[in-house]
């Protein structure tokens, strides 16, 4: 049986997932950078935030990115 990764969206390029983005970085990296900027570059807090994102479905991640990273 094939294992389906629940958060495959995180490894896609921003520009491939969101028509409003021209970034070639993966969604995972964009979120990491977003969390680092929002918490004063605290790696421990960023890691905790990324663990929360990892637990979300692709739809939930997509919604979070739309609400927080879209400029």
N, C-alpha and C positions, 0 to 999 in steps of 0.2 A: 504494500500500500504506500503510495506517495505521501510524503509529509508536505502539507501546504502551510507556508508561512503566513501567519495571520496579518503581519505588517509588511508585506512585500512592497507596499507603497513607499515605505521609508527609503528603499534603495533605488527608487526611480529618480530621474532628474527632475528638478523643479519645472523646467520648461516643458517636459513631456506630460506632466500631471496637471499643471495649471496654465491656462491660456494667457493669463495676465503676467506670467513670469518669463523672463528670458535667461534665467540663471541655469547654468549647466551642472551646478552642484546637486548632490542627492538631497532629497527632502530631509533625511536624517541630519545631514551637515547643516542645513539651513535652520533646523530646529535647535541644534546644539548651539549655533552662533546666536540665535534669538535668546535662548535661555542664559547664555553667558553674558550677553549685553544687559539683559533685564535684571540680573542678580549681582552685578558688580564683579563679574568674572570669578565667581565662586564655583570651583569645579565640583565640589561635593553636592551643592544644591542643584547644579546642572545635571549631574549624574542621576540624582533622585527624580528630577523632572523628566529625564529621558526614560527612566524605568516606568514612570506613569504613562508616557506616550507609547512605550512598547506594549503595554497591557491593553491598549485601545485597538479597536477595529480600524480598518482602512477608512471607513466612512467617518469615524470619529476623528481620526488624524486629519483627514481632508478638511473637515469642518473647523478644527482647531487652527490649521494653517490659514484657511480662508479668513477666519476671524482675527488672527493675530499677526500674520506676516504679509498679508495683502496690503499694498501701499496705495 
